Every structure is written in structure tokens, then in C-alpha cells.
Amino acid sequence: MQIYLDYSATTPPRPEVIAKMEETMKTAWGNPSSLHTWGQTAATAMESARMEVASLINARTEESIVFTSGGTEADNLAIMGVAQQYNKPQHLIISSVEHSAVAEPARILEQRGWEITRLPVNTGARVNPLDLKEAIRPDTVLVSVIYGQSEVGTLQPIQELGRITKSRDVLFHTDAVQVAGRLPIDVQKLGVDLLSLSSHKIYGPMGVGALYVRPGVELVPLLGGGGQEGQLRSGTQAVPAIAGFGVAAALAAKEMTTETPRLRTMRDRLFDLLADCPHLTPTGDRLHRLPHHVSFILTNTRASVTGKTIVRQLNLAGIGISAGSACHSGKLSASPILLAMGYSEKQGLGGIRITLGKDTTEADIHWTAMVIKQVIERMMPQLSYAL
């Protein structure tokens, strides 16, 4: 039995997406910047996809959807595209639980003299809007807070944070890669100026994403060249991948009303099935949470068992999940997300993430819970309440 439960890492491309990409490669292979029939056929396919992606987040026709190579580039374009407008270092605010696609550009800016405020989070990884109010300064030019935390599943109060930034005339960016296609997104209500998306998180192809840019927001492009994507992302667009992204966005929007409640029910069921496992403690906010996301830390910190150990054991059983810790130069390091939430270095090695998708069944959930219990009981027979 093979059970894939790592949908926050990537999702399998839908058959409809693959079919659209094949069709596009056969019939719309021209350069979309060309004025002749072949180029305009490609341009039409691309603009149709742009409208479908815009519709997924309720972006208006005059607002920009800039196609990128993925969520990471979209995040970098948002952060660095704002920062590079300034000759002198300014002030940037991010959360302490950002994806590395935001945290790393912030670190680079910090090395260049920028001041970076990293908002603290509670034990559920949630930002307090009052902390943002207090952190904004006269030289604050951008706030970036992740919408749905990929490792522990917590949703941030983006709409409330957006009201704060708007009242202080500060640009606001959110990484919505994990939220898109799983929860409704309305950029008009959220009050964001910039929002990042990724195709392969919503059953589209890898290698394509998008950055929503509100009218009036100026960015300096990361790439010099032909000035495609409204002068913001030079390079000939990957039209087949963009077309696939569009189909994935349209299908996600259509199916969300039924798929999201289904995922949420299975998510809660899996939490319940593992509630009596003494070696696991849930992580993240249970109320404000991605509908497909289940995460834990191993509480038996005396055992030489990490989250990656559990991932490997489940893989041997044909089940794919993920861990939050990282391996650098052969040495395992604790998850910075778990550390920011107040967990210890040892606990930060013990995170596991189980994320559900459209092919996940109730039988998958029950089988996975049973296997996890068996694996943990075998590897950590002695109870330890080190927390």
C-alpha cells in the first residue's frame, strides 16, 4: 500500500492540467511576445490562465498577476522588489515563522544594513496584531507575514494585520502558497498589497507561480531583459506551465466548497486517532489552521529518535510524510519554526508533518494512524515526559 501524505510539499498534477499543457505545447508553442498569429495564440493562452489565477484570489482586471518560476521567486520579488527602491537601508517587519523564501531575503537585507523586526509568535505560532502595531516605525517600508505556516499549519490574522498596515501607510505582503486552493482568498478584503502563489501546491505543474501586485505598488525587477510581465519579470514565459496553472486554479476554485470541509474533517479525525499516543504532542493552532494540515512533535526527547527518523520508518511502510528539522553538512539542526514557538533544541528535532489532499481517503487516515503508533511504540518503548 502506498499512501502519499505530503501535499504541503507538492501535489500531483491533475490529469486536466497535464492535458492542457500537452495541448498548449502542440497548439500554442509560439513566443507570446511575438505579434504574429503563432505568438498571439500563445499570448491568448497565457492571458486566459492569468484571468483564472486572478479569479482564484478575487483580483480585479486592472490588478497585476505576475507569473514567476514559483512561490520562492514571488516572495523574493515582493521583498527585494520593494527594498531595491531605496538607496539607504530601511526597516522591514516579518514574522518569526516565515518560510525561508521570505526569511532568507530578510537576512540578506539585514547584512546590507537594513533593520529587521521579527514578530514573536505564541506557542501556536500565531502573531499578535498588537505586536505589529508597536513594531511599525516611520522608516518601515514593508511588512511580510505568512498566511498559512507550512510546517505547523497555523493561519495568521492577515485581514487584521492588513488593516494595521493600511492605517500606517505601509506595504503588506503575504505568502499564501499553502492557503491558495484550500481556503477562499479575497485580496480586496485582506487588504494585502502583494501576495505569493505557487502552482504545484494546487495540483498544477512545478516551475510556475505568481505574485499579485496591487495597482500603485512599485517594484524593482530582479531580472534584466525583455521586460515581460509588465516589466517586472523578464524572460520568455513558460506558456504550457502557465496554462496548466490556470486550469489548476480554476478547478481549485470550483471544488473548494466541497473539498475544504472534507479535508478539515479528515484532519480532525487524524488528530483524534493520534490523541492517545503518549509520545506525540500536536503543534500549531488547532482553531486557526490549514484544513489539510496535521503536525506533531515527539515528546520523548530522551530517545535518539527525531522527526526524520519517523519519516524514514513510515516511508519503509509506504507512507510519505515530512519532518521540520534540516540537515546541514551532515548535522541535524532544529526547526527554526519550532524554536520560535518556544520549543527546545531537542524538541525542535522532533517535528513531523502530515498533509492531506484530494486523493486522501478515510482508510488512508486510519491506516496511517495505526502505523505511526506502531512505529513510535517500537522505537520509543519507554515513556518519557520530558516536556
C-alpha positions as CSV (number, residue, x, y, z in Angstrom):
1,M,0.0,0.0,0.0
2,Q,1.3,3.4,-1.0
3,I,-0.1,6.5,0.8
4,Y,1.1,10.0,-0.1
5,L,0.6,12.5,2.8
6,D,3.0,15.3,1.9
7,Y,0.7,17.6,0.0
8,S,2.2,20.7,1.5
9,A,5.5,19.8,-0.2
10,T,3.9,19.3,-3.6
11,T,0.8,17.9,-5.2
12,P,0.5,15.6,-8.2
13,P,-0.5,17.4,-11.3
14,R,-4.2,16.8,-12.2
15,P,-5.0,14.9,-15.5
16,E,-6.8,18.0,-16.7
17,V,-3.6,20.1,-16.1
18,I,-1.4,17.6,-18.0
19,A,-3.9,17.5,-20.9
20,K,-3.9,21.3,-21.0
21,M,-0.1,21.5,-21.0
22,E,0.1,18.9,-23.8
23,E,-2.5,20.8,-25.9
24,T,-0.6,24.1,-25.3
25,M,2.7,22.6,-26.3
26,K,1.1,21.4,-29.6
27,T,-1.0,24.4,-30.5
28,A,0.4,27.4,-28.6
29,W,4.1,27.0,-28.8
30,G,4.8,30.5,-30.2
31,N,6.6,33.2,-28.3
32,P,3.8,35.2,-26.6
33,S,5.8,38.5,-27.2
34,S,5.6,38.0,-30.9
35,L,2.9,39.9,-32.9
36,H,2.2,37.2,-35.5
37,T,-0.5,34.6,-35.2
38,W,1.7,32.0,-33.6
39,G,2.8,34.4,-30.9
40,Q,-0.7,35.7,-30.3
41,T,-2.1,32.2,-29.9
42,A,0.4,31.7,-27.1
43,A,-0.4,35.1,-25.6
44,T,-4.1,34.3,-25.6
45,A,-3.5,31.0,-23.7
46,M,-1.3,32.8,-21.2
47,E,-3.8,35.6,-20.6
48,S,-6.6,33.2,-20.1
49,A,-4.6,31.5,-17.4
50,R,-3.8,34.9,-15.9
51,M,-7.6,35.5,-15.5
52,E,-8.1,32.1,-13.9
53,V,-5.4,32.7,-11.4
54,A,-6.7,36.2,-10.7
55,S,-10.2,34.8,-10.2
56,L,-8.9,32.4,-7.6
57,I,-7.9,35.3,-5.3
58,N,-10.6,37.8,-6.5
59,A,-8.1,40.1,-8.1
60,R,-9.6,42.7,-10.4
61,T,-8.8,43.0,-14.1
62,E,-6.7,46.2,-13.5
63,E,-4.6,44.5,-10.9
64,S,-1.4,42.6,-11.7
65,I,-0.8,38.8,-11.7
66,V,2.9,38.5,-12.4
67,F,3.9,35.0,-13.4
68,T,7.2,33.7,-11.8
69,S,9.1,30.4,-11.5
70,G,7.3,29.6,-8.3
71,G,6.5,30.8,-4.8
72,T,10.1,31.4,-3.8
73,E,10.7,33.8,-6.7
74,A,7.3,35.5,-6.0
75,D,8.4,36.1,-2.3
76,N,11.8,37.3,-3.4
77,L,10.3,39.7,-5.9
78,A,8.0,41.1,-3.3
79,I,10.7,41.6,-0.6
80,M,13.7,42.6,-2.8
81,G,11.5,44.4,-5.3
82,V,10.4,46.8,-2.6
83,A,13.8,47.0,-0.9
84,Q,15.8,47.8,-4.0
85,Q,13.9,51.1,-4.5
86,Y,15.8,52.6,-1.5
87,N,19.3,53.9,-1.6
88,K,19.6,53.7,2.2
89,P,18.7,50.8,4.5
90,Q,15.1,51.0,5.9
91,H,13.1,48.9,8.2
92,L,11.3,45.6,7.4
93,I,9.0,43.6,9.5
94,I,8.4,39.8,9.1
95,S,7.1,37.1,11.4
96,S,9.5,34.7,13.2
97,V,7.8,31.8,11.5
98,E,8.3,32.8,7.8
99,H,9.2,30.3,5.1
100,S,12.8,30.6,4.1
101,A,11.8,32.2,0.9
102,V,11.0,35.3,3.0
103,A,13.3,34.8,5.9
104,E,16.4,34.5,3.7
105,P,15.9,37.7,1.7
106,A,15.3,39.4,5.0
107,R,18.6,38.0,6.3
108,I,20.4,39.3,3.2
109,L,18.9,42.8,3.7
110,E,20.0,42.7,7.3
111,Q,23.6,42.0,6.2
112,R,23.2,45.1,4.0
113,G,22.3,47.3,6.9
114,W,18.5,47.0,7.0
115,E,16.9,46.7,10.3
116,I,14.6,43.6,10.5
117,T,12.0,43.1,13.2
118,R,10.9,39.5,13.6
119,L,7.5,39.5,15.2
120,P,7.2,36.9,18.0
121,V,4.5,34.2,18.0
122,N,2.7,32.4,20.7
123,T,3.0,28.6,21.4
124,G,0.6,28.1,18.5
125,A,2.8,30.0,16.1
126,R,0.3,32.9,15.8
127,V,1.2,36.6,15.6
128,N,-0.3,39.1,17.9
129,P,-1.6,42.1,15.9
130,L,-0.7,44.4,18.8
131,D,3.0,43.4,18.3
132,L,2.7,44.6,14.7
133,K,1.2,47.9,15.8
134,E,4.1,48.5,18.2
135,A,6.8,47.4,15.7
136,I,5.9,49.8,12.8
137,R,8.2,52.8,12.7
138,P,8.5,55.8,10.4
139,D,11.1,54.0,8.3
140,T,9.1,50.8,8.0
141,V,8.5,50.2,4.2
142,L,7.2,46.7,4.2
143,V,5.6,44.0,6.4
144,S,5.6,40.4,5.3
145,V,3.7,37.8,7.3
146,I,3.0,34.2,6.0
147,Y,-0.7,33.4,5.7
148,G,-0.6,29.7,6.4
149,Q,2.5,28.3,8.1
150,S,3.7,25.3,6.1
151,E,5.4,23.4,8.9
152,V,2.8,23.7,11.7
153,G,-0.3,24.7,9.8
154,T,-1.2,27.9,11.7
155,L,-3.2,30.6,9.9
156,Q,-2.3,34.2,10.7
157,P,-4.9,37.1,11.1
158,I,-4.0,38.5,7.8
159,Q,-7.1,40.7,7.4
160,E,-6.5,42.4,10.8
161,L,-2.8,42.8,10.1
162,G,-3.7,44.3,6.7
163,R,-5.9,46.9,8.4
164,I,-3.0,47.9,10.6
165,T,-0.5,48.3,7.8
166,K,-3.0,50.3,5.7
167,S,-3.7,52.7,8.6
168,R,0.1,53.3,8.8
169,D,0.6,53.5,5.0
170,V,3.0,50.6,5.0
171,L,3.1,48.0,2.2
172,F,1.9,44.5,3.2
173,H,2.9,41.2,1.6
174,T,1.8,37.7,2.5
175,D,3.0,34.3,1.3
176,A,-0.3,32.5,0.6
177,V,1.3,29.4,-1.1
178,Q,-0.3,27.0,1.4
179,V,-3.6,28.7,1.6
180,A,-4.5,29.1,-2.1
181,G,-6.9,26.5,-3.3
182,R,-7.6,25.3,0.2
183,L,-9.3,28.3,1.6
184,P,-11.0,31.2,-0.1
185,I,-8.7,34.2,-0.7
186,D,-10.1,37.7,-1.4
187,V,-7.3,40.2,-1.9
188,Q,-9.9,43.0,-1.7
189,K,-10.9,42.0,1.9
190,L,-7.5,41.0,3.1
191,G,-6.0,44.4,2.3
192,V,-2.7,43.0,1.1
193,D,-0.6,44.8,-1.5
194,L,1.4,41.8,-2.5
195,L,0.5,38.1,-2.4
196,S,2.5,35.0,-3.4
197,L,1.2,31.8,-5.1
198,S,2.6,28.5,-6.3
199,S,1.1,26.3,-9.0
200,H,2.4,22.9,-7.7
201,K,0.7,23.3,-4.4
202,I,-2.7,23.3,-6.1
203,Y,-2.2,20.3,-8.5
204,G,-0.6,22.3,-11.2
205,P,2.9,21.9,-12.6
206,M,6.2,22.7,-10.9
207,G,8.2,25.7,-12.0
208,V,5.5,28.3,-12.1
209,G,4.0,30.7,-9.5
210,A,2.6,34.2,-9.3
211,L,2.8,37.4,-7.4
212,Y,-0.3,39.5,-7.0
213,V,0.6,43.2,-7.2
214,R,-1.9,45.9,-6.2
215,P,-2.1,48.9,-8.5
216,G,0.2,51.7,-7.5
217,V,2.7,49.3,-5.8
218,E,6.1,49.8,-7.4
219,L,8.7,47.1,-7.6
220,V,12.2,46.9,-9.0
221,P,12.5,43.7,-11.1
222,L,15.0,41.0,-10.1
223,L,15.9,40.2,-13.7
224,G,17.0,42.5,-16.5
225,G,15.9,41.6,-20.0
226,G,13.0,42.0,-22.3
227,G,10.6,43.4,-19.8
228,Q,7.9,40.7,-19.9
229,E,5.2,40.5,-17.2
230,G,4.7,44.3,-17.1
231,Q,8.4,45.0,-16.9
232,L,8.5,43.0,-13.6
233,R,9.8,39.6,-14.7
234,S,11.9,39.4,-17.8
235,G,12.2,36.2,-19.7
236,T,10.0,34.3,-22.2
237,Q,7.2,32.9,-20.2
238,A,6.7,29.2,-19.8
239,V,3.3,29.2,-21.5
240,P,2.4,25.5,-21.2
241,A,3.2,25.6,-17.4
242,I,1.2,28.8,-17.0
243,A,-1.7,27.3,-18.9
244,G,-1.6,24.3,-16.5
245,F,-1.5,26.7,-13.6
246,G,-4.6,28.4,-14.9
247,V,-6.5,25.1,-15.2
248,A,-5.4,24.1,-11.6
249,A,-6.6,27.5,-10.3
250,A,-10.0,27.2,-12.0
251,L,-10.6,23.6,-10.7
252,A,-9.5,24.6,-7.2
253,A,-11.9,27.5,-7.1
254,K,-14.7,25.2,-8.4
255,E,-14.1,22.4,-5.9
256,M,-13.2,24.3,-2.8
257,T,-16.7,24.4,-1.3
258,T,-16.7,20.6,-1.0
259,E,-13.1,19.7,-0.8
260,T,-12.2,22.0,2.1
261,P,-14.8,20.6,4.5
262,R,-13.8,17.1,3.5
263,L,-10.1,17.8,4.3
264,R,-10.9,19.5,7.5
265,T,-13.0,16.5,8.7
266,M,-10.2,14.1,7.9
267,R,-7.6,16.4,9.5
268,D,-9.6,16.5,12.8
269,R,-10.1,12.7,12.6
270,L,-6.4,12.1,12.3
271,F,-5.7,14.3,15.3
272,D,-8.3,12.3,17.3
273,L,-6.8,9.0,16.2
274,L,-3.4,10.0,17.5
275,A,-4.6,11.8,20.6
276,D,-3.9,8.8,22.8
277,C,-0.3,8.3,21.5
278,P,1.8,9.5,24.6
279,H,4.8,10.3,22.5
280,L,3.1,12.9,20.3
281,T,2.1,16.5,21.0
282,P,0.2,18.5,18.4
283,T,1.8,21.7,17.2
284,G,0.3,24.8,15.7
285,D,-3.0,26.5,16.4
286,R,-5.9,24.0,16.3
287,L,-8.6,26.6,15.7
288,H,-6.8,28.8,13.1
289,R,-5.4,26.1,10.9
290,L,-5.0,25.0,7.4
291,P,-7.7,22.5,6.6
292,H,-5.4,19.8,5.3
293,H,-2.6,20.1,7.9
294,V,-1.7,17.8,10.9
295,S,1.6,18.2,12.8
296,F,3.2,17.0,16.0
297,I,6.4,16.9,17.9
298,L,7.9,13.9,19.6
299,T,7.8,14.5,23.3
300,N,10.2,11.7,24.3
301,T,13.3,13.9,24.0
302,R,15.5,11.4,25.8
303,A,15.2,8.9,22.9
304,S,17.6,9.2,20.0
305,V,14.6,9.5,17.7
306,T,13.9,12.5,15.5
307,G,11.2,13.6,13.2
308,K,13.3,12.4,10.3
309,T,13.6,9.0,11.9
310,I,9.8,8.7,11.9
311,V,9.7,9.9,8.2
312,R,12.1,7.2,7.1
313,Q,10.3,4.5,9.0
314,L,6.9,5.5,7.5
315,N,8.5,5.6,4.1
316,L,9.5,1.9,4.6
317,A,5.8,1.3,5.3
318,G,4.8,3.0,2.1
319,I,3.6,6.2,3.7
320,G,5.0,9.6,2.7
321,I,5.1,12.4,5.4
322,S,7.7,15.1,6.2
323,A,9.8,16.5,9.1
324,G,10.6,20.0,10.0
325,S,14.2,19.7,11.0
326,A,17.0,20.2,8.5
327,C,20.4,18.6,7.8
328,H,23.3,20.9,7.1
329,S,26.8,19.4,6.5
330,G,25.7,16.1,8.0
331,K,24.5,17.6,11.2
332,L,20.8,17.7,12.1
333,S,19.5,21.1,13.2
334,A,16.3,22.0,15.0
335,S,13.4,23.6,13.1
336,P,13.6,27.4,13.4
337,I,9.8,27.5,13.3
338,L,9.6,25.2,16.4
339,L,12.3,27.2,18.2
340,A,10.4,30.4,17.5
341,M,7.3,28.8,19.1
342,G,9.3,28.2,22.3
343,Y,10.3,24.6,21.9
344,S,13.8,23.4,23.0
345,E,16.6,22.5,20.6
346,K,15.9,18.8,21.3
347,Q,12.2,19.2,20.7
348,G,12.9,21.1,17.6
349,L,14.4,18.0,16.1
350,G,11.2,16.0,16.6
351,G,8.6,17.7,14.3
352,I,6.6,15.7,11.9
353,R,4.0,17.0,9.3
354,I,1.2,15.0,7.7
355,T,-0.7,16.9,5.0
356,L,-3.8,15.6,3.2
357,G,-5.0,16.1,-0.4
358,K,-7.7,15.3,-2.9
359,D,-6.7,11.6,-3.2
360,T,-6.6,11.0,0.6
361,T,-9.3,8.7,2.0
362,E,-10.6,7.8,5.4
363,A,-8.9,4.4,5.1
364,D,-5.6,6.2,4.5
365,I,-6.1,8.2,7.7
366,H,-6.8,5.1,9.8
367,W,-4.0,3.1,8.3
368,T,-1.5,5.9,8.8
369,A,-2.5,6.4,12.4
370,M,-2.1,2.7,13.2
371,V,1.3,2.6,11.5
372,I,2.6,5.8,13.3
373,K,1.6,4.3,16.7
374,Q,3.3,1.0,15.8
375,V,6.5,2.8,14.7
376,I,6.7,5.0,17.7
377,E,5.9,2.2,20.2
378,R,8.7,0.1,18.6
379,M,11.2,2.9,18.6
380,M,10.4,4.6,21.9
381,P,9.1,1.9,24.3
382,Q,10.0,3.8,27.5
383,L,7.6,6.6,28.2
384,S,9.3,9.9,29.0
385,Y,7.5,13.2,29.7
386,A,10.5,15.5,29.2
387,L,8.2,18.4,28.3
